[in-house]
């Protein structure tokens, strides 16, 4: 038997640096140039961003977000997190107006540095310090490696000056005044500012490259006006901190909207390819399009109906989120329900669509796998959706607030939602002794958190699609069936119906919608924004022509026909 362990003694098997491949600075700069064109074309204003006007939300639901996901990430940080935070503190501060105008025109790129290597969702415990000096200025410093900021882009590769909203612990006369936001110049168009150190991370597999970085500060001197807000300890530190990072909650909803155009575009790619691609049949030389197989048309239909239902859900979620008459916890809970439901559904569907394109689905140039990986990153950005679900479920089960009630209590998904939450409450009552810190809670409730939130999200999405009037009965039926299939055992137990019946209902729902497939693909309006070579023979031929060709040097050099 071969002793492969001996290979580890050979230097060529040291894989330490195999994945340390950095982004191409030229591509990084191009992405930022693209971001600038969107900024200047969009007409986005400070009021749009600060007060969450329609223009702000519309951007996140547009196909332009699918063209270059690194641009979309850049603008999500730039508009929502950076400008949104600064604008909140800009009233009465004339000194901030020139900066806001430079940010709006993308003469300066805005960043947001909250998370630290040692502190993610417990950001209230971050360790970066900003020490108040006698002259009113501040000294920003990273005291240890756990306090390094991760992972917003901060390198000079952007070719544009950068300013960051940096969260640091304000120290005044040796008194800890809590976490505060500061405006910090990070770099100009060619080099880092004094004391700011940016270490770019290797490229993230499958996603469009961006110069994500680890950033530290070495006794950086900040002017008095860099502090956003008062230089004093808040009477309610926790509420004060949550207010300061409010734009993270906005991002929970706004970034999740990107799933909608991604689903539509991916359905268009996989669906169009499946119509074009033919395979042999059992009838002589006759070929049939692979879209005729249920294993092929099912995920395409799933993407189309999810996009439609999630789009309707987005309308309702945005309306609720912007309703100041509702408690802040409830508004954020609805955003969390949207994020968890849309993220889980999209990831499952995009993975299946990529698989159904065969080996072609493995490559980023056909867009589906790139969309999946980029959106996977968004599921963690602005709060890991699993942790958001844990927090939401804990607060609801502890009675701190209630989720918006169903408007269609007799519908199938509403009954499912009520049933799984009732089941969780019963488990909480019978098994958990010491609240959400109890070992039993950790064992029995936490693993169910995502499923509970998803059940509520499914109900909310279905109600929105039903009442919004944008979805046909066939689309609604298949969306409902997709939701049912995600928890088949519950429906078997509580509706007293067999798996065979539910599986048959699901098959019939897809079959009933199939005649509308071509129309639904056209209605996505994804074609102008989609460049995948597998869409048509001409595009595939053009793609082959740009690939390098290796051939025997002694052979006739006539061009090979492809």
C-alpha positions as CSV (number, residue, x, y, z in Angstrom):
1,X,0.0,0.0,0.0
2,X,1.4,3.4,-1.0
3,X,2.5,5.6,1.8
4,X,1.4,8.9,0.4
5,X,2.3,10.7,3.6
6,X,5.9,10.7,2.3
7,X,4.9,13.2,-0.4
8,X,4.4,15.8,2.4
9,X,8.2,15.9,2.8
10,X,8.6,17.3,-0.8
11,X,8.6,21.1,-1.2
12,X,6.3,21.0,-4.2
13,X,3.5,19.7,-1.9
14,X,3.6,22.8,0.2
15,X,0.2,24.3,-0.7
16,X,0.4,27.3,1.7
17,X,0.4,29.8,-1.1
18,X,-1.7,27.9,-3.6
19,X,-4.8,30.1,-2.9
20,X,-2.9,33.3,-2.4
21,X,-3.8,34.9,-5.7
22,X,-4.5,38.6,-5.6
23,X,-6.9,40.6,-7.8
24,X,-5.6,42.2,-11.0
25,X,-5.2,46.0,-10.1
26,X,-6.3,46.9,-13.7
27,X,-9.6,45.0,-13.3
28,X,-10.1,46.6,-9.9
29,X,-9.6,50.1,-11.3
30,X,-12.0,49.3,-14.1
31,X,-14.7,48.3,-11.6
32,X,-14.4,51.6,-9.8
33,X,-14.6,53.5,-13.1
34,X,-17.8,51.6,-13.8
35,X,-19.1,52.5,-10.3
36,X,-18.4,56.2,-11.1
37,X,-20.5,56.1,-14.3
38,X,-23.4,54.6,-12.4
39,X,-23.1,57.3,-9.7
40,X,-23.1,60.1,-12.2
41,X,-25.9,58.6,-14.3
42,X,-28.2,57.5,-11.5
43,X,-29.2,60.9,-10.2
44,X,-29.0,59.5,-6.7
45,X,-29.2,62.3,-4.0
46,X,-28.4,62.5,-0.3
47,X,-32.1,62.7,0.3
48,X,-32.7,59.5,-1.7
49,X,-30.2,57.6,0.4
50,X,-30.9,59.1,3.8
51,X,-34.7,58.9,3.6
52,X,-34.8,55.7,1.6
53,X,-36.6,57.1,-1.5
54,X,-37.8,54.9,-4.4
55,X,-34.6,55.6,-6.4
56,X,-32.5,54.0,-3.7
57,X,-34.5,50.8,-3.7
58,X,-34.9,50.7,-7.5
59,X,-31.2,50.5,-8.0
60,X,-30.9,47.2,-6.1
61,X,-33.7,45.6,-8.1
62,X,-32.3,46.6,-11.5
63,X,-30.4,44.3,-13.9
64,X,-27.5,46.8,-13.8
65,X,-26.5,45.2,-10.5
66,X,-25.8,41.9,-12.3
67,X,-23.4,43.3,-14.8
68,X,-20.4,43.6,-12.4
69,X,-21.1,42.4,-8.8
70,X,-17.9,44.1,-7.6
71,X,-19.4,47.4,-8.7
72,X,-22.7,46.6,-7.0
73,X,-20.8,45.8,-3.7
74,X,-18.8,49.0,-4.0
75,X,-22.0,51.1,-4.4
76,X,-23.8,49.3,-1.6
77,X,-21.1,50.3,0.7
78,X,-20.6,53.7,-0.8
79,X,-24.3,54.8,-0.9
80,X,-26.0,53.0,1.9
81,X,-23.3,52.5,4.6
82,X,-21.0,55.5,4.1
83,X,-23.1,58.3,2.7
84,X,-26.2,57.1,4.7
85,X,-24.2,57.2,7.9
86,X,-22.6,60.6,7.3
87,X,-25.8,62.2,6.1
88,X,-27.5,61.2,9.4
89,X,-25.1,63.4,11.3
90,X,-24.8,66.1,8.6
91,X,-27.7,68.4,9.8
92,X,-26.2,71.6,10.9
93,X,-22.6,70.7,9.9
94,X,-21.6,72.7,6.9
95,X,-18.2,71.1,7.0
96,X,-19.6,67.8,5.8
97,X,-21.4,69.1,2.8
98,X,-18.4,69.3,0.4
99,X,-17.5,65.7,1.3
100,X,-21.0,64.5,0.7
101,X,-21.0,66.2,-2.8
102,X,-17.6,64.5,-3.6
103,X,-19.1,61.2,-2.5
104,X,-22.2,61.6,-4.6
105,X,-20.1,62.3,-7.8
106,X,-17.7,59.5,-6.8
107,X,-14.8,61.9,-6.8
108,X,-14.2,60.1,-3.4
109,X,-15.2,56.5,-2.7
110,X,-16.8,55.8,0.6
111,X,-16.1,52.8,2.8
112,X,-17.5,51.5,6.1
113,X,-15.2,49.9,8.6
114,X,-17.1,48.3,11.5
115,X,-16.3,44.5,11.7
116,X,-13.0,43.5,13.2
117,X,-11.2,40.1,12.9
118,X,-12.0,39.4,16.5
119,X,-15.5,41.0,16.6
120,X,-18.2,40.4,14.0
121,X,-21.8,40.4,15.2
122,X,-20.5,41.4,18.6
123,X,-19.3,44.7,17.2
124,X,-20.2,46.6,20.4
125,X,-17.1,45.0,21.8
126,X,-14.7,46.2,19.1
127,X,-11.2,47.2,20.2
128,X,-10.0,49.9,17.8
129,X,-9.5,53.1,19.8
130,X,-9.9,56.8,19.1
131,X,-8.3,58.8,21.9
132,X,-9.4,62.4,22.5
133,X,-6.5,64.8,22.7
134,X,-6.4,68.2,24.6
135,X,-6.7,70.2,21.3
136,X,-9.9,68.3,20.4
137,X,-8.3,66.1,17.8
138,X,-8.2,62.3,18.0
139,X,-5.6,59.5,17.6
140,X,-7.0,56.4,15.9
141,X,-5.1,53.2,16.7
142,X,-5.4,49.4,16.2
143,X,-4.1,48.0,19.6
144,X,-3.8,44.3,18.6
145,X,-4.3,41.9,15.7
146,X,-7.9,41.1,16.7
147,X,-8.8,44.8,16.2
148,X,-7.9,44.8,12.6
149,X,-10.8,45.9,10.4
150,X,-12.1,43.3,7.9
151,X,-13.0,43.2,5.1
152,X,-14.0,46.5,3.3
153,X,-11.8,47.5,0.3
154,X,-9.2,50.1,1.2
155,X,-6.3,49.8,-1.3
156,X,-5.1,52.5,-3.7
157,X,-5.8,50.1,-6.6
158,X,-9.2,51.8,-7.0
159,X,-7.5,54.8,-8.5
160,X,-9.8,57.1,-6.5
161,X,-9.4,58.7,-3.0
162,X,-11.1,56.8,-0.3
163,X,-12.8,58.0,2.9
164,X,-14.1,55.5,5.5
165,X,-16.6,55.7,8.3
166,X,-14.5,53.9,10.9
167,X,-16.1,52.7,14.2
168,X,-13.8,53.0,17.2
169,X,-14.0,53.1,20.9
170,X,-13.8,56.7,22.1
171,X,-11.4,57.2,25.0
172,X,-11.7,60.6,26.8
173,X,-9.5,61.2,29.8
174,X,-9.1,57.5,30.3
175,X,-12.9,57.1,30.2
176,X,-14.5,54.7,27.7
177,X,-17.3,56.7,26.0
178,X,-18.4,53.7,23.9
179,X,-18.2,53.0,20.2
180,X,-18.5,56.0,17.9
181,X,-18.2,56.6,14.1
182,X,-15.3,58.7,12.7
183,X,-14.6,60.0,9.2
184,X,-11.1,58.8,8.2
185,X,-9.2,59.5,5.0
186,X,-7.8,56.1,4.0
187,X,-5.9,56.8,0.8
188,X,-5.6,59.1,-2.2
189,X,-5.6,57.9,-5.8
190,X,-2.1,56.5,-5.6
191,X,-1.0,55.8,-2.0
192,X,-2.2,55.2,1.5
193,X,-2.6,58.0,4.0
194,X,0.0,58.1,6.9
195,X,-0.5,55.5,9.5
196,X,-3.2,53.5,7.5
197,X,-2.1,50.0,6.4
198,X,-4.2,48.0,3.9
199,X,-3.5,44.4,3.3
200,X,-5.5,43.1,0.3
201,X,-7.0,39.6,0.6
202,X,-6.7,37.0,-2.1
203,X,-9.5,36.7,-4.5
204,X,-12.7,35.0,-3.4
205,X,-13.5,31.9,-5.4
206,X,-16.2,32.2,-7.9
207,X,-17.0,35.9,-7.3
208,X,-15.9,38.9,-9.2
209,X,-12.7,40.3,-7.8
210,X,-12.7,43.2,-5.4
211,X,-9.8,44.5,-3.3
212,X,-11.2,43.3,0.1
213,X,-8.7,44.1,2.7
214,X,-7.5,43.8,6.3
215,X,-7.0,47.4,7.5
216,X,-5.1,48.7,10.6
217,X,-4.3,52.1,12.0
218,X,-1.0,53.1,13.5
219,X,-1.6,56.2,15.7
220,X,-3.5,58.0,12.9
221,X,-4.1,61.7,13.7
222,X,-7.7,62.8,13.1
223,X,-9.0,66.4,13.1
224,X,-11.7,67.4,15.7
225,X,-14.5,67.3,13.0
226,X,-13.9,63.7,12.2
227,X,-16.2,62.5,15.0
228,X,-19.8,62.0,14.0
229,X,-22.0,62.7,17.0
230,X,-21.2,63.9,20.5
231,X,-18.0,63.0,22.3
232,X,-19.7,61.6,25.4
233,X,-21.0,58.4,26.8
234,X,-24.6,57.8,25.8
235,X,-27.2,57.3,28.6
236,X,-28.3,54.1,26.8
237,X,-25.1,52.8,25.1
238,X,-26.8,49.8,23.5
239,X,-29.6,51.9,21.9
240,X,-27.0,54.5,20.9
241,X,-24.9,51.9,19.1
242,X,-27.8,50.4,17.3
243,X,-28.8,53.8,16.1
244,X,-25.3,54.5,14.8
245,X,-25.3,51.3,12.8
246,X,-28.9,51.7,11.5
247,X,-27.7,51.5,7.9
248,X,-26.6,47.9,8.5
249,X,-30.3,47.1,9.0
250,X,-31.1,48.9,5.7
251,X,-28.5,46.8,4.0
252,X,-30.1,43.6,5.4
253,X,-33.1,44.4,3.1
254,X,-31.4,46.4,0.2
255,X,-28.6,43.9,-0.5
256,X,-31.1,41.0,-0.5
257,X,-33.1,42.7,-3.3
258,X,-30.1,41.8,-5.6
259,X,-31.4,38.2,-5.6
260,X,-34.4,39.2,-7.7
261,X,-32.6,40.3,-10.9
262,X,-30.1,37.5,-10.4
263,X,-32.9,34.9,-10.4
264,X,-34.4,36.4,-13.5
265,X,-31.2,36.6,-15.4
266,X,-30.1,33.1,-14.4
267,X,-33.5,31.7,-15.4
268,X,-33.1,33.4,-18.8
269,X,-29.7,32.0,-19.3
270,X,-30.5,28.4,-18.3
271,X,-33.9,28.5,-20.0
272,X,-32.6,29.9,-23.3
273,X,-29.7,27.4,-23.3
274,X,-32.1,24.5,-22.5
275,X,-34.3,25.5,-25.5
276,X,-31.3,25.7,-27.8
277,X,-29.5,22.6,-26.6
278,X,-30.7,19.4,-28.3
279,X,-30.0,15.8,-27.6
280,X,-30.8,12.5,-29.3
281,X,-34.2,10.8,-28.8
282,X,-35.5,7.3,-29.3
283,X,-36.8,8.2,-32.7
284,X,-34.1,7.7,-35.3
285,X,-32.1,10.9,-35.9
286,X,-34.7,13.1,-34.3
287,X,-33.4,15.4,-31.5
288,X,-35.3,17.1,-28.7
289,X,-34.5,20.2,-26.7
290,X,-33.4,19.4,-23.2
291,X,-36.0,21.9,-21.9
292,X,-38.5,19.1,-22.6
293,X,-37.2,17.1,-19.6
294,X,-38.7,17.9,-16.2
295,X,-35.3,17.9,-14.6
296,X,-34.4,20.8,-16.8
297,X,-37.6,22.9,-16.9
298,X,-38.3,22.6,-13.2
299,X,-35.4,24.7,-11.9
300,X,-36.0,27.3,-14.6
301,X,-39.7,27.6,-13.6
302,X,-38.7,27.7,-10.0
303,X,-36.4,30.6,-10.6
304,X,-39.1,32.5,-12.5
305,X,-41.8,32.1,-10.0
306,X,-39.5,32.8,-7.0
307,X,-38.4,36.0,-8.7
308,X,-42.0,37.1,-9.2
309,X,-43.1,36.2,-5.6
310,X,-39.9,37.7,-4.1
311,X,-40.5,40.9,-6.1
312,X,-44.0,41.3,-4.7
313,X,-42.5,40.4,-1.2
314,X,-40.0,43.2,-1.7
315,X,-42.8,45.8,-2.3
316,X,-44.4,44.9,1.0
317,X,-41.1,44.5,2.9
318,X,-39.9,48.0,1.8
319,X,-43.2,49.5,2.8
320,X,-43.1,47.9,6.2
321,X,-39.4,48.8,6.7
322,X,-40.0,52.4,6.0
323,X,-43.1,52.7,8.2
324,X,-42.0,54.9,11.1
325,X,-45.1,54.1,13.1
326,X,-43.9,50.5,13.6
327,X,-41.4,49.5,16.3
328,X,-37.8,49.4,15.0
329,X,-37.5,45.7,16.1
330,X,-40.5,44.7,13.9
331,X,-39.2,46.6,10.9
332,X,-35.8,44.9,11.2
333,X,-37.5,41.5,11.8
334,X,-39.4,41.8,8.4
335,X,-36.1,42.7,6.7
336,X,-34.5,39.6,8.3
337,X,-37.4,37.4,7.2
338,X,-37.0,38.8,3.6
339,X,-33.2,38.2,3.7
340,X,-33.4,34.7,5.0
341,X,-36.2,33.5,2.8
342,X,-34.9,35.0,-0.4
343,X,-31.3,34.0,0.3
344,X,-32.1,30.4,1.0
345,X,-34.4,30.1,-1.9
346,X,-32.0,31.8,-4.4
347,X,-29.0,29.8,-3.4
348,X,-30.8,26.5,-3.8
349,X,-32.2,27.5,-7.2
350,X,-29.1,29.0,-8.7
351,X,-27.0,26.0,-7.7
352,X,-29.5,23.7,-9.5
353,X,-29.6,26.0,-12.6
354,X,-25.8,26.0,-12.8
355,X,-25.8,22.2,-12.5
356,X,-28.4,21.9,-15.3
357,X,-26.1,23.7,-17.7
358,X,-23.6,20.8,-17.3
359,X,-19.9,21.6,-17.5
360,X,-20.8,25.0,-18.9
361,X,-22.4,26.0,-15.6
362,X,-19.1,25.7,-13.8
363,X,-17.6,28.7,-15.5
364,X,-18.1,32.3,-14.5
365,X,-18.4,33.5,-18.1
366,X,-21.9,32.0,-18.2
367,X,-22.8,34.1,-15.2
368,X,-25.0,31.7,-13.1
369,X,-22.2,30.4,-10.8
370,X,-20.8,33.9,-10.4
371,X,-24.2,35.2,-9.4
372,X,-24.5,32.4,-6.8
373,X,-21.1,33.0,-5.3
374,X,-21.5,36.8,-5.2
375,X,-24.9,36.6,-3.6
376,X,-23.6,34.0,-1.1
377,X,-21.2,36.7,0.1
378,X,-24.2,39.1,0.5
379,X,-25.9,36.6,2.7
380,X,-23.2,37.2,5.3
381,X,-22.8,40.9,4.7
382,X,-24.9,43.2,6.8
383,X,-25.4,40.3,9.3
384,X,-25.1,36.6,8.7
385,X,-28.6,35.5,7.9
386,X,-28.3,32.4,10.2
387,X,-27.5,34.7,13.2
388,X,-30.2,37.1,12.2
389,X,-32.7,34.2,12.3
390,X,-31.4,33.1,15.7
391,X,-31.9,36.6,17.1
392,X,-35.3,37.0,15.6
393,X,-36.6,33.6,16.9
394,X,-35.2,34.2,20.3
395,X,-36.8,37.6,20.7
396,X,-40.2,36.4,19.4
397,X,-40.3,33.3,21.6
398,X,-39.3,35.5,24.6
399,X,-42.3,37.8,23.8
400,X,-40.3,40.9,23.2
401,X,-42.3,41.7,20.0
402,X,-44.7,40.0,17.6
403,X,-44.2,39.5,13.8
404,X,-46.9,41.0,11.5
405,X,-49.8,38.6,11.5
406,X,-51.1,36.8,8.5
407,X,-53.7,38.5,6.3
408,X,-54.8,35.1,4.9
409,X,-55.0,32.8,7.9
410,X,-56.7,30.0,6.0
411,X,-54.1,29.7,3.3
412,X,-51.8,26.7,3.4
413,X,-48.6,28.5,4.1
414,X,-50.1,30.6,6.9
415,X,-51.2,27.3,8.6
416,X,-47.7,25.9,8.2
417,X,-46.2,29.1,9.7
418,X,-48.6,29.0,12.7
419,X,-47.9,25.3,13.2
420,X,-44.1,25.4,13.3
421,X,-44.0,28.4,15.6
422,X,-46.5,26.7,17.9
423,X,-44.4,23.6,17.9
424,X,-41.3,25.7,18.8
425,X,-43.2,27.4,21.6
426,X,-44.3,24.1,23.0
427,X,-40.7,22.8,22.9
428,X,-39.6,26.0,24.6
429,X,-42.2,25.6,27.4
430,X,-41.5,21.9,28.0
431,X,-37.7,21.7,27.6
432,X,-36.2,25.1,28.2
433,X,-35.7,26.1,31.9
434,X,-33.4,29.1,31.9
435,X,-34.4,31.1,28.8
436,X,-32.5,31.4,25.6
437,X,-29.1,30.9,27.3
438,X,-30.2,27.4,28.4
439,X,-28.4,24.3,27.0
440,X,-31.8,22.9,25.9
441,X,-32.5,26.0,23.9
442,X,-29.2,25.6,22.2
443,X,-29.9,22.0,21.4
444,X,-33.6,22.1,20.4
445,X,-34.5,25.7,19.3
446,X,-31.4,27.2,17.6
447,X,-31.1,24.6,14.9
448,X,-34.7,25.3,13.9
449,X,-34.3,29.1,13.7
450,X,-33.8,29.3,10.0
451,X,-36.7,27.1,9.2
452,X,-39.0,29.1,11.5
453,X,-38.1,32.4,9.8
454,X,-38.3,30.8,6.4
455,X,-41.8,29.6,7.2
456,X,-42.9,33.2,8.0
457,X,-41.1,34.5,4.9
458,X,-42.8,32.0,2.6
459,X,-46.2,33.1,4.0
460,X,-45.3,36.8,3.6
461,X,-44.1,36.3,0.1
462,X,-47.2,34.3,-1.0
463,X,-49.6,36.9,0.5
464,X,-47.7,39.7,-1.2
465,X,-47.8,37.9,-4.5
466,X,-51.5,37.0,-4.1
467,X,-52.6,40.5,-3.2
468,X,-50.2,42.3,-5.5
469,X,-51.9,41.1,-8.6
470,X,-48.7,40.6,-10.6
471,X,-48.7,36.8,-10.5
472,X,-50.9,34.5,-12.5
473,X,-52.7,31.7,-10.7
474,X,-50.2,29.2,-12.2
475,X,-47.2,31.1,-10.9
476,X,-48.8,31.3,-7.4
477,X,-49.6,27.6,-7.4
478,X,-46.1,26.6,-8.2
479,X,-44.6,29.0,-5.7
480,X,-46.8,27.6,-3.0
481,X,-45.8,24.1,-4.0
482,X,-42.1,25.0,-3.8
483,X,-42.6,26.2,-0.3
484,X,-44.6,23.1,0.7
485,X,-41.8,20.9,-0.7
486,X,-39.3,22.6,1.7
487,X,-41.1,21.0,4.7
488,X,-42.9,18.0,3.3
489,X,-43.1,16.1,6.6
490,X,-45.1,18.8,8.3
491,X,-47.8,18.7,5.6
492,X,-47.9,14.9,5.7
493,X,-48.4,15.0,9.4
494,X,-50.8,17.9,9.9
495,X,-52.7,17.8,6.6
496,X,-52.9,14.0,6.8
497,X,-51.9,13.7,3.2
498,X,-49.4,11.3,1.7
499,X,-46.1,12.2,0.1
500,X,-47.4,10.7,-3.1
501,X,-50.2,13.2,-3.2
502,X,-48.0,16.1,-2.4
503,X,-45.4,15.1,-5.0
504,X,-48.2,14.7,-7.6
505,X,-49.6,18.1,-6.8
506,X,-46.1,19.6,-7.2
507,X,-45.6,17.9,-10.6
508,X,-49.0,19.1,-11.9
509,X,-48.3,22.7,-10.7
510,X,-45.1,22.7,-12.8
511,X,-46.8,21.1,-15.8
512,X,-49.6,23.7,-15.7
513,X,-47.1,26.5,-15.9
514,X,-44.8,25.0,-18.5
515,X,-46.8,26.4,-21.5
516,X,-46.0,29.9,-20.3
517,X,-42.2,29.3,-20.0
518,X,-41.1,31.0,-23.2
519,X,-43.3,34.0,-22.4
520,X,-42.0,34.2,-18.9
521,X,-38.4,34.1,-20.1
522,X,-39.2,37.0,-22.5
523,X,-40.9,39.0,-19.7
524,X,-37.7,38.9,-17.6
525,X,-36.3,41.6,-19.9
526,X,-32.9,40.1,-19.1
527,X,-31.6,39.8,-22.7
528,X,-29.9,43.2,-23.1
529,X,-28.0,42.7,-19.8
530,X,-26.9,39.1,-20.5
531,X,-23.7,38.1,-22.3
532,X,-23.3,34.4,-21.5
533,X,-21.8,32.6,-24.6
534,X,-24.2,29.6,-24.2
535,X,-27.2,31.8,-25.1
536,X,-26.8,31.3,-28.8
537,X,-24.5,29.7,-31.4
538,X,-23.1,33.1,-32.7
539,X,-22.0,34.1,-29.2
540,X,-20.4,30.7,-28.6
541,X,-18.4,31.0,-31.8
542,X,-17.3,34.5,-30.9
543,X,-16.2,33.2,-27.5
544,X,-14.2,30.4,-29.0
545,X,-12.3,32.8,-31.3
546,X,-10.9,34.7,-28.3
547,X,-9.5,31.6,-26.7
548,X,-5.7,30.8,-27.2
549,X,-5.1,27.8,-29.4
550,X,-2.2,25.4,-29.0
551,X,-1.1,23.3,-32.0
552,X,1.9,21.4,-33.3
553,X,4.5,23.9,-34.6
554,X,5.5,21.9,-37.6
555,X,2.0,21.5,-38.9
556,X,0.3,23.6,-41.6
557,X,-0.7,26.8,-39.9
558,X,-4.1,27.1,-41.5
559,X,-6.7,28.0,-39.0
560,X,-8.5,25.2,-37.3
561,X,-12.2,25.1,-37.9
562,X,-14.3,25.1,-34.7
